[in-house]
């Protein structure tokens, strides 16, 4: 059983490294391509500005990926630090949904919210929770069946709050 667990752990690590490598390579390749395009001396200012905005976007994405990788490393070593604050989890969820609206809209996903807009205050690390929500929505945007529904439930059980994301996968 221990050998099976170790094999499973090694397979998961290999899969993680493969996924991270791919996720890092994509923005780097795009940045290189836009730098190459910017070297064109006949490029007009409008296009130059658009290319620079794209480079900035990919650079920000790359920075986020590297920060995520660093945090994964910290978590696996037990060295993660939390900055706990008292905040409204519904507002944080609504903010994350709004900021990822373009991604979800691009796949024509319909968000079905199963919660009221009442404030639900909890103590947690707002930045890390936001990143969890953002990661879940990014994965939904990547892998959800086009023109399907995404369900977001917030269940306040007095002692705890449960947040559930559900969607239909393309595969």
Backbone as JSON Lines, residues from 0, in Angstrom:
{"i":0,"aa":"X","n":[0.83,-1.2,0.0],"ca":[0.0,0.0,0.0],"c":[0.88,1.26,0.0]}
{"i":1,"aa":"X","n":[1.98,1.21,0.77],"ca":[2.89,2.36,0.82],"c":[3.52,2.61,-0.54]}
{"i":2,"aa":"X","n":[3.85,1.54,-1.27],"ca":[4.44,1.68,-2.6],"c":[3.42,2.31,-3.55]}
{"i":3,"aa":"X","n":[2.16,1.88,-3.45],"ca":[1.11,2.46,-4.28],"c":[0.94,3.94,-3.99]}
{"i":4,"aa":"X","n":[0.95,4.31,-2.72],"ca":[0.81,5.72,-2.33],"c":[1.98,6.55,-2.85]}
{"i":5,"aa":"X","n":[3.18,6.01,-2.75],"ca":[4.37,6.72,-3.24],"c":[4.32,6.87,-4.75]}
{"i":6,"aa":"X","n":[3.89,5.83,-5.45],"ca":[3.76,5.89,-6.91],"c":[2.72,6.94,-7.29]}
{"i":7,"aa":"X","n":[1.61,6.95,-6.59],"ca":[0.56,7.94,-6.86],"c":[1.1,9.35,-6.6]}
{"i":8,"aa":"X","n":[1.83,9.54,-5.53],"ca":[2.42,10.84,-5.19],"c":[3.39,11.29,-6.29]}
{"i":9,"aa":"X","n":[4.23,10.38,-6.75],"ca":[5.19,10.71,-7.8],"c":[4.48,11.06,-9.11]}
{"i":10,"aa":"X","n":[3.42,10.33,-9.42],"ca":[2.64,10.63,-10.63],"c":[2.0,12.01,-10.55]}
{"i":11,"aa":"X","n":[1.47,12.35,-9.37],"ca":[0.87,13.67,-9.19],"c":[1.91,14.77,-9.32]}
{"i":12,"aa":"X","n":[3.11,14.54,-8.77],"ca":[4.19,15.54,-8.89],"c":[4.58,15.72,-10.34]}
{"i":13,"aa":"X","n":[4.71,14.62,-11.07],"ca":[5.07,14.68,-12.49],"c":[4.0,15.45,-13.27]}
{"i":14,"aa":"X","n":[2.74,15.16,-12.98],"ca":[1.64,15.85,-13.65],"c":[1.66,17.34,-13.32]}
{"i":15,"aa":"X","n":[1.92,17.68,-12.07],"ca":[2.0,19.09,-11.66],"c":[3.13,19.79,-12.4]}
{"i":16,"aa":"X","n":[4.3,19.17,-12.46],"ca":[5.44,19.78,-13.15],"c":[5.12,19.98,-14.63]}
{"i":17,"aa":"X","n":[4.49,19.01,-15.24],"ca":[4.11,19.12,-16.65],"c":[3.14,20.27,-16.86]}
{"i":18,"aa":"X","n":[2.12,20.36,-16.01],"ca":[1.12,21.43,-16.13],"c":[1.74,22.81,-15.89]}
{"i":19,"aa":"X","n":[2.58,22.9,-14.85],"ca":[3.22,24.18,-14.54],"c":[4.14,24.6,-15.69]}
{"i":20,"aa":"X","n":[4.9,23.65,-16.22],"ca":[5.79,23.95,-17.34],"c":[5.01,24.5,-18.52]}
{"i":21,"aa":"X","n":[3.9,23.85,-18.82],"ca":[3.06,24.31,-19.93],"c":[2.48,25.7,-19.63]}
{"i":22,"aa":"X","n":[1.99,25.89,-18.41],"ca":[1.39,27.18,-18.04],"c":[2.41,28.31,-18.06]}
{"i":23,"aa":"X","n":[3.66,28.02,-17.73],"ca":[4.72,29.04,-17.77],"c":[5.18,29.3,-19.2]}
{"i":24,"aa":"X","n":[5.24,28.26,-19.99],"ca":[5.75,28.38,-21.36],"c":[4.83,29.22,-22.25]}
{"i":25,"aa":"X","n":[3.54,29.12,-22.04],"ca":[2.59,29.84,-22.89],"c":[2.78,31.35,-22.84]}
{"i":26,"aa":"X","n":[2.78,31.99,-21.64],"ca":[2.98,33.44,-21.65],"c":[4.38,33.84,-22.11]}
{"i":27,"aa":"X","n":[5.4,33.03,-21.82],"ca":[6.76,33.36,-22.28],"c":[6.81,33.37,-23.8]}
{"i":28,"aa":"X","n":[6.21,32.37,-24.42],"ca":[6.18,32.3,-25.89],"c":[5.45,33.51,-26.47]}
{"i":29,"aa":"X","n":[4.34,33.88,-25.86],"ca":[3.57,35.04,-26.34],"c":[4.38,36.33,-26.19]}
{"i":30,"aa":"X","n":[5.06,36.48,-25.07],"ca":[5.88,37.67,-24.86],"c":[6.98,37.74,-25.92]}
{"i":31,"aa":"X","n":[7.66,36.63,-26.18],"ca":[8.71,36.59,-27.2],"c":[8.15,36.99,-28.57]}
{"i":32,"aa":"X","n":[6.97,36.48,-28.9],"ca":[6.36,36.8,-30.2],"c":[6.05,38.28,-30.32]}
{"i":33,"aa":"X","n":[5.5,38.88,-29.25],"ca":[5.19,40.31,-29.3],"c":[6.45,41.16,-29.34]}
{"i":34,"aa":"X","n":[7.51,40.75,-28.65],"ca":[8.78,41.47,-28.73],"c":[9.3,41.44,-30.16]}
{"i":35,"aa":"X","n":[9.21,40.27,-30.79],"ca":[9.63,40.14,-32.19],"c":[8.82,41.1,-33.08]}
{"i":36,"aa":"X","n":[7.5,41.16,-32.86],"ca":[6.65,42.05,-33.65],"c":[6.99,43.52,-33.41]}
{"i":37,"aa":"X","n":[7.36,43.85,-32.18],"ca":[7.7,45.25,-31.86],"c":[8.98,45.71,-32.54]}
{"i":38,"aa":"X","n":[9.81,44.8,-32.99],"ca":[11.06,45.15,-33.66],"c":[10.85,45.67,-35.08]}
{"i":39,"aa":"X","n":[9.63,45.52,-35.57],"ca":[9.3,46.0,-36.91],"c":[9.34,47.53,-36.92]}
{"i":40,"aa":"X","n":[10.25,48.1,-37.69],"ca":[10.41,49.55,-37.73],"c":[9.23,50.26,-38.39]}
{"i":41,"aa":"X","n":[8.44,49.55,-39.15],"ca":[7.31,50.15,-39.86],"c":[6.0,50.03,-39.09]}
{"i":42,"aa":"X","n":[6.09,49.59,-37.88],"ca":[4.91,49.39,-37.04],"c":[4.33,50.74,-36.63]}
{"i":43,"aa":"X","n":[3.01,50.92,-36.79],"ca":[2.42,52.19,-36.38],"c":[2.23,52.22,-34.86]}
{"i":44,"aa":"X","n":[2.01,53.41,-34.34],"ca":[1.93,53.61,-32.88],"c":[0.75,52.88,-32.25]}
{"i":45,"aa":"X","n":[-0.35,52.77,-32.94],"ca":[-1.53,52.09,-32.4],"c":[-1.21,50.61,-32.19]}
{"i":46,"aa":"X","n":[-0.63,49.98,-33.22],"ca":[-0.27,48.57,-33.08],"c":[0.8,48.38,-32.02]}
{"i":47,"aa":"X","n":[1.78,49.28,-31.99],"ca":[2.85,49.2,-30.99],"c":[2.25,49.24,-29.58]}
{"i":48,"aa":"X","n":[1.31,50.14,-29.38],"ca":[0.65,50.26,-28.08],"c":[-0.13,48.98,-27.74]}
{"i":49,"aa":"X","n":[-0.83,48.41,-28.71],"ca":[-1.58,47.16,-28.49],"c":[-0.64,46.02,-28.12]}
{"i":50,"aa":"X","n":[0.5,45.93,-28.8],"ca":[1.47,44.87,-28.51],"c":[2.04,45.04,-27.1]}
{"i":51,"aa":"X","n":[2.33,46.27,-26.73],"ca":[2.87,46.53,-25.39],"c":[1.83,46.14,-24.33]}
{"i":52,"aa":"X","n":[0.55,46.44,-24.57],"ca":[-0.5,46.03,-23.63],"c":[-0.57,44.51,-23.51]}
{"i":53,"aa":"X","n":[-0.41,43.81,-24.63],"ca":[-0.43,42.35,-24.6],"c":[0.77,41.81,-23.81]}
{"i":54,"aa":"X","n":[1.93,42.41,-24.02],"ca":[3.12,41.99,-23.26],"c":[2.89,42.2,-21.78]}
{"i":55,"aa":"X","n":[2.31,43.34,-21.43],"ca":[2.03,43.63,-20.02],"c":[1.07,42.58,-19.45]}
{"i":56,"aa":"X","n":[0.04,42.24,-20.2],"ca":[-0.94,41.25,-19.76],"c":[-0.27,39.89,-19.53]}
{"i":57,"aa":"X","n":[0.54,39.45,-20.49],"ca":[1.21,38.16,-20.34],"c":[2.24,38.19,-19.22]}
{"i":58,"aa":"X","n":[2.89,39.33,-19.03],"ca":[3.86,39.46,-17.94],"c":[3.15,39.35,-16.6]}
{"i":59,"aa":"X","n":[2.0,39.98,-16.47],"ca":[1.22,39.88,-15.23],"c":[0.78,38.44,-14.99]}
{"i":60,"aa":"X","n":[0.37,37.76,-16.05],"ca":[-0.06,36.36,-15.92],"c":[1.12,35.49,-15.48]}
{"i":61,"aa":"X","n":[2.28,35.73,-16.07],"ca":[3.48,34.98,-15.7],"c":[3.86,35.23,-14.25]}
{"i":62,"aa":"X","n":[3.77,36.47,-13.81],"ca":[4.05,36.82,-12.42],"c":[3.12,36.07,-11.49]}
{"i":63,"aa":"X","n":[1.84,36.05,-11.81],"ca":[0.85,35.32,-10.99],"c":[1.16,33.83,-10.94]}
{"i":64,"aa":"X","n":[1.53,33.26,-12.07],"ca":[1.85,31.83,-12.1],"c":[3.06,31.53,-11.23]}
{"i":65,"aa":"X","n":[4.07,32.37,-11.29],"ca":[5.27,32.16,-10.47],"c":[4.94,32.32,-9.0]}
{"i":66,"aa":"X","n":[4.11,33.32,-8.65],"ca":[3.69,33.48,-7.26],"c":[2.9,32.26,-6.78]}
{"i":67,"aa":"X","n":[2.03,31.72,-7.65],"ca":[1.28,30.51,-7.3],"c":[2.22,29.34,-7.06]}
{"i":68,"aa":"X","n":[3.2,29.2,-7.93],"ca":[4.17,28.11,-7.78],"c":[4.94,28.26,-6.47]}
{"i":69,"aa":"X","n":[5.33,29.47,-6.15],"ca":[6.04,29.73,-4.9],"c":[5.16,29.38,-3.7]}
{"i":70,"aa":"X","n":[3.89,29.75,-3.76],"ca":[2.98,29.43,-2.66],"c":[2.76,27.93,-2.52]}
{"i":71,"aa":"X","n":[2.67,27.22,-3.65],"ca":[2.54,25.76,-3.58],"c":[3.75,25.17,-2.87]}
{"i":72,"aa":"X","n":[4.91,25.69,-3.2],"ca":[6.13,25.23,-2.54],"c":[6.07,25.49,-1.04]}
{"i":73,"aa":"X","n":[5.6,26.68,-0.65],"ca":[5.49,27.01,0.77],"c":[4.5,26.1,1.48]}
{"i":74,"aa":"X","n":[3.38,25.84,0.83],"ca":[2.36,24.98,1.44],"c":[2.91,23.58,1.65]}
{"i":75,"aa":"X","n":[3.59,23.04,0.64],"ca":[4.11,21.68,0.77],"c":[5.19,21.58,1.85]}
{"i":76,"aa":"X","n":[5.86,22.7,2.13],"ca":[6.88,22.71,3.18],"c":[6.31,23.15,4.53]}
{"i":77,"aa":"X","n":[5.03,23.51,4.57],"ca":[4.4,23.95,5.81],"c":[4.81,25.35,6.23]}
{"i":78,"aa":"X","n":[5.31,26.15,5.29],"ca":[5.8,27.5,5.61],"c":[4.87,28.61,5.14]}
{"i":79,"aa":"X","n":[3.6,28.34,5.0],"ca":[2.69,29.35,4.49],"c":[2.26,30.31,5.61]}
{"i":80,"aa":"X","n":[2.16,31.58,5.26],"ca":[1.74,32.6,6.21],"c":[0.35,33.1,5.8]}
{"i":81,"aa":"X","n":[-0.51,33.29,6.77],"ca":[-1.85,33.79,6.5],"c":[-2.01,35.17,7.1]}
{"i":82,"aa":"X","n":[-2.77,36.0,6.42],"ca":[-3.11,37.34,6.91],"c":[-4.63,37.35,7.11]}
{"i":83,"aa":"X","n":[-5.06,36.92,8.28],"ca":[-6.49,36.78,8.54],"c":[-7.14,38.14,8.77]}
{"i":84,"aa":"X","n":[-8.29,38.34,8.1],"ca":[-9.09,39.55,8.27],"c":[-10.56,39.14,8.33]}
{"i":85,"aa":"X","n":[-11.36,40.01,8.86],"ca":[-12.8,39.8,8.95],"c":[-13.43,40.46,7.73]}
{"i":86,"aa":"X","n":[-13.98,39.64,6.81],"ca":[-14.53,40.23,5.58],"c":[-15.79,39.53,5.12]}
{"i":87,"aa":"X","n":[-16.46,40.19,4.2],"ca":[-17.71,39.68,3.64],"c":[-17.38,38.74,2.49]}
{"i":88,"aa":"X","n":[-17.6,37.45,2.69],"ca":[-17.26,36.44,1.69],"c":[-18.12,36.57,0.44]}
{"i":89,"aa":"X","n":[-19.36,37.03,0.57],"ca":[-20.23,37.21,-0.6],"c":[-19.68,38.33,-1.49]}
{"i":90,"aa":"X","n":[-19.24,39.43,-0.89],"ca":[-18.65,40.53,-1.66],"c":[-17.38,40.08,-2.38]}
{"i":91,"aa":"X","n":[-16.55,39.3,-1.69],"ca":[-15.32,38.79,-2.31],"c":[-15.65,37.88,-3.48]}
{"i":92,"aa":"X","n":[-16.63,37.04,-3.33],"ca":[-17.06,36.14,-4.4],"c":[-17.62,36.94,-5.58]}
{"i":93,"aa":"X","n":[-18.45,37.94,-5.29],"ca":[-19.02,38.79,-6.35],"c":[-17.92,39.53,-7.1]}
{"i":94,"aa":"X","n":[-16.92,40.03,-6.38],"ca":[-15.8,40.73,-7.0],"c":[-15.05,39.79,-7.94]}
{"i":95,"aa":"X","n":[-14.8,38.58,-7.48],"ca":[-14.07,37.6,-8.3],"c":[-14.87,37.23,-9.54]}
{"i":96,"aa":"X","n":[-16.17,37.04,-9.38],"ca":[-17.02,36.73,-10.53],"c":[-17.0,37.88,-11.54]}
{"i":97,"aa":"X","n":[-17.08,39.11,-11.05],"ca":[-17.08,40.28,-11.94],"c":[-15.76,40.38,-12.69]}
{"i":98,"aa":"X","n":[-14.65,40.14,-12.02],"ca":[-13.34,40.26,-12.65],"c":[-13.05,39.13,-13.63]}
{"i":99,"aa":"X","n":[-13.79,38.04,-13.55],"ca":[-13.61,36.92,-14.47],"c":[-14.76,36.8,-15.46]}
{"i":100,"aa":"X","n":[-15.58,37.82,-15.52],"ca":[-16.77,37.78,-16.37],"c":[-16.43,37.6,-17.85]}
{"i":101,"aa":"X","n":[-15.38,38.28,-18.34],"ca":[-15.02,38.17,-19.75],"c":[-14.63,36.74,-20.12]}
{"i":102,"aa":"X","n":[-13.85,36.11,-19.26],"ca":[-13.43,34.73,-19.5],"c":[-14.64,33.8,-19.58]}
{"i":103,"aa":"X","n":[-15.55,33.93,-18.63],"ca":[-16.74,33.07,-18.59],"c":[-17.66,33.38,-19.76]}
{"i":104,"aa":"X","n":[-17.77,34.67,-20.08],"ca":[-18.63,35.08,-21.2],"c":[-18.09,34.56,-22.54]}
{"i":105,"aa":"X","n":[-16.76,34.48,-22.66],"ca":[-16.16,34.03,-23.91],"c":[-16.57,32.59,-24.25]}
{"i":106,"aa":"X","n":[-16.91,31.79,-23.24],"ca":[-17.39,30.42,-23.48],"c":[-18.91,30.33,-23.36]}
{"i":107,"aa":"X","n":[-19.54,31.5,-23.26],"ca":[-21.0,31.59,-23.17],"c":[-21.55,30.79,-22.0]}
{"i":108,"aa":"X","n":[-20.87,30.94,-20.86],"ca":[-21.29,30.24,-19.65],"c":[-22.28,31.09,-18.88]}
{"i":109,"aa":"X","n":[-23.33,30.47,-18.42],"ca":[-24.34,31.18,-17.64],"c":[-24.1,30.88,-16.16]}
{"i":110,"aa":"X","n":[-23.92,31.92,-15.37],"ca":[-23.68,31.76,-13.94],"c":[-25.02,31.69,-13.22]}
{"i":111,"aa":"X","n":[-25.23,30.63,-12.48],"ca":[-26.43,30.47,-11.66],"c":[-25.99,30.61,-10.2]}
{"i":112,"aa":"X","n":[-26.4,31.7,-9.57],"ca":[-26.01,31.96,-8.18],"c":[-27.09,31.44,-7.25]}
{"i":113,"aa":"X","n":[-26.69,30.56,-6.36],"ca":[-27.6,30.03,-5.36],"c":[-27.22,30.59,-3.99]}
{"i":114,"aa":"X","n":[-27.43,31.89,-3.85],"ca":[-27.19,32.58,-2.58],"c":[-27.79,33.97,-2.67]}
{"i":115,"aa":"X","n":[-28.05,34.54,-1.52],"ca":[-28.55,35.91,-1.49],"c":[-27.36,36.85,-1.43]}
{"i":116,"aa":"X","n":[-27.59,38.1,-1.68],"ca":[-26.52,39.08,-1.61],"c":[-26.34,39.61,-0.19]}
{"i":117,"aa":"X","n":[-26.91,38.91,0.78],"ca":[-26.72,39.31,2.18],"c":[-25.26,39.15,2.56]}
{"i":118,"aa":"X","n":[-24.8,40.0,3.44],"ca":[-23.43,39.92,3.91],"c":[-23.24,38.68,4.78]}
{"i":119,"aa":"X","n":[-22.15,37.96,4.53],"ca":[-21.75,36.84,5.38],"c":[-20.29,37.09,5.75]}
{"i":120,"aa":"X","n":[-20.07,37.45,6.99],"ca":[-18.72,37.8,7.42],"c":[-18.02,36.58,8.0]}
{"i":121,"aa":"X","n":[-16.77,36.41,7.57],"ca":[-15.92,35.31,8.03],"c":[-14.5,35.85,8.23]}
{"i":122,"aa":"X","n":[-13.72,35.11,9.0],"ca":[-12.32,35.47,9.2],"c":[-11.47,34.53,8.35]}
{"i":123,"aa":"X","n":[-10.74,35.12,7.4],"ca":[-9.89,34.34,6.51],"c":[-8.87,35.25,5.85]}
{"i":124,"aa":"X","n":[-7.98,34.67,5.08],"ca":[-7.01,35.43,4.31],"c":[-7.68,35.82,2.99]}
{"i":125,"aa":"X","n":[-8.01,37.09,2.84],"ca":[-8.75,37.55,1.67],"c":[-8.01,37.36,0.37]}
{"i":126,"aa":"X","n":[-6.7,37.63,0.34],"ca":[-5.92,37.48,-0.89],"c":[-5.86,36.02,-1.34]}
{"i":127,"aa":"X","n":[-5.6,35.14,-0.4],"ca":[-5.5,33.72,-0.76],"c":[-6.86,33.16,-1.16]}
{"i":128,"aa":"X","n":[-7.91,33.59,-0.48],"ca":[-9.25,33.13,-0.83],"c":[-9.64,33.64,-2.21]}
{"i":129,"aa":"X","n":[-9.3,34.9,-2.5],"ca":[-9.57,35.45,-3.82],"c":[-8.85,34.62,-4.89]}
{"i":130,"aa":"X","n":[-7.61,34.27,-4.64],"ca":[-6.84,33.49,-5.61],"c":[-7.42,32.1,-5.8]}
{"i":131,"aa":"X","n":[-7.97,31.53,-4.74],"ca":[-8.64,30.23,-4.87],"c":[-9.86,30.38,-5.77]}
{"i":132,"aa":"X","n":[-10.69,31.39,-5.5],"ca":[-11.87,31.63,-6.33],"c":[-11.46,31.87,-7.78]}
{"i":133,"aa":"X","n":[-10.45,32.7,-7.97],"ca":[-9.99,33.04,-9.32],"c":[-9.49,31.79,-10.05]}
{"i":134,"aa":"X","n":[-8.74,30.95,-9.35],"ca":[-8.23,29.72,-9.94],"c":[-9.37,28.8,-10.35]}
{"i":135,"aa":"X","n":[-10.36,28.66,-9.48],"ca":[-11.51,27.82,-9.82],"c":[-12.25,28.36,-11.04]}
{"i":136,"aa":"X","n":[-12.45,29.68,-11.1],"ca":[-13.15,30.27,-12.24],"c":[-12.32,30.18,-13.51]}
{"i":137,"aa":"X","n":[-11.02,30.31,-13.4],"ca":[-10.14,30.17,-14.57],"c":[-10.22,28.75,-15.11]}
{"i":138,"aa":"X","n":[-10.19,27.77,-14.22],"ca":[-10.32,26.38,-14.66],"c":[-11.69,26.12,-15.28]}
{"i":139,"aa":"X","n":[-12.72,26.69,-14.69],"ca":[-14.06,26.55,-15.28],"c":[-14.07,27.17,-16.67]}
{"i":140,"aa":"X","n":[-13.47,28.35,-16.81],"ca":[-13.4,29.02,-18.11],"c":[-12.64,28.2,-19.15]}
{"i":141,"aa":"X","n":[-11.61,27.5,-18.71],"ca":[-10.81,26.68,-19.63],"c":[-11.51,25.38,-20.01]}
{"i":142,"aa":"X","n":[-12.12,24.73,-19.03],"ca":[-12.53,23.35,-19.23],"c":[-14.04,23.1,-19.29]}
{"i":143,"aa":"X","n":[-14.84,24.13,-19.05],"ca":[-16.3,23.93,-19.05],"c":[-16.82,23.77,-20.47]}
{"i":144,"aa":"X","n":[-17.88,23.04,-20.58],"ca":[-18.58,22.87,-21.85],"c":[-19.14,24.22,-22.28]}
{"i":145,"aa":"X","n":[-18.86,24.62,-23.51],"ca":[-19.35,25.89,-24.03],"c":[-20.87,25.92,-23.97]}
{"i":146,"aa":"X","n":[-21.43,27.07,-23.67],"ca":[-22.87,27.31,-23.57],"c":[-23.53,26.45,-22.5]}
{"i":147,"aa":"X","n":[-22.82,26.22,-21.41],"ca":[-23.41,25.46,-20.31],"c":[-23.59,26.38,-19.1]}
{"i":148,"aa":"X","n":[-23.98,25.8,-18.0],"ca":[-24.23,26.56,-16.78],"c":[-23.13,26.31,-15.75]}
{"i":149,"aa":"X","n":[-22.89,27.34,-14.95],"ca":[-21.96,27.24,-13.83],"c":[-22.76,27.6,-12.59]}
{"i":150,"aa":"X","n":[-22.77,26.71,-11.62],"ca":[-23.51,26.93,-10.39],"c":[-22.55,27.36,-9.29]}
{"i":151,"aa":"X","n":[-22.91,28.42,-8.59],"ca":[-22.12,28.88,-7.45],"c":[-23.07,28.95,-6.26]}
{"i":152,"aa":"X","n":[-22.79,28.11,-5.26],"ca":[-23.61,28.04,-4.06],"c":[-22.83,28.59,-2.87]}
{"i":153,"aa":"X","n":[-23.49,29.37,-2.03],"ca":[-22.93,29.79,-0.75],"c":[-23.93,29.35,0.31]}
{"i":154,"aa":"X","n":[-23.46,28.48,1.21],"ca":[-24.33,27.92,2.25],"c":[-23.8,28.37,3.6]}
{"i":155,"aa":"X","n":[-24.58,29.18,4.29],"ca":[-24.19,29.67,5.62],"c":[-24.8,28.74,6.66]}
{"i":156,"aa":"X","n":[-23.95,27.97,7.33],"ca":[-24.39,27.01,8.33],"c":[-24.21,27.53,9.76]}
{"i":157,"aa":"X","n":[-24.16,28.83,9.92],"ca":[-23.93,29.49,11.22],"c":[-22.52,29.26,11.73]}
{"i":158,"aa":"X","n":[-22.07,28.01,11.88],"ca":[-20.73,27.72,12.39],"c":[-19.67,27.75,11.29]}
{"i":159,"aa":"X","n":[-20.1,27.53,10.06],"ca":[-19.17,27.57,8.94],"c":[-19.91,27.99,7.67]}
{"i":160,"aa":"X","n":[-19.14,28.3,6.64],"ca":[-19.71,28.69,5.35],"c":[-19.13,27.76,4.31]}
{"i":161,"aa":"X","n":[-20.0,27.21,3.49],"ca":[-19.58,26.28,2.43],"c":[-19.83,26.96,1.08]}
{"i":162,"aa":"X","n":[-18.81,26.99,0.23],"ca":[-18.94,27.58,-1.1],"c":[-18.66,26.47,-2.11]}
{"i":163,"aa":"X","n":[-19.59,26.3,-3.04],"ca":[-19.5,25.2,-4.0],"c":[-19.57,25.77,-5.41]}
{"i":164,"aa":"X","n":[-18.61,25.36,-6.27],"ca":[-18.61,25.68,-7.69],"c":[-18.89,24.38,-8.43]}
{"i":165,"aa":"X","n":[-19.87,24.4,-9.36],"ca":[-20.19,23.21,-10.15],"c":[-20.34,23.61,-11.61]}
{"i":166,"aa":"X","n":[-19.87,22.76,-12.49],"ca":[-20.04,23.0,-13.92],"c":[-19.96,21.68,-14.67]}
{"i":167,"aa":"X","n":[-20.24,21.73,-15.96],"ca":[-20.16,20.56,-16.82],"c":[-18.88,20.69,-17.63]}
{"i":168,"aa":"X","n":[-18.06,19.66,-17.59],"ca":[-16.77,19.67,-18.29],"c":[-16.95,19.33,-19.76]}
{"i":169,"aa":"X","n":[-16.05,19.85,-20.59],"ca":[-16.04,19.51,-22.01],"c":[-15.71,18.04,-22.23]}
{"i":170,"aa":"X","n":[-14.88,17.47,-21.41],"ca":[-14.41,16.08,-21.62],"c":[-15.43,15.09,-21.14]}
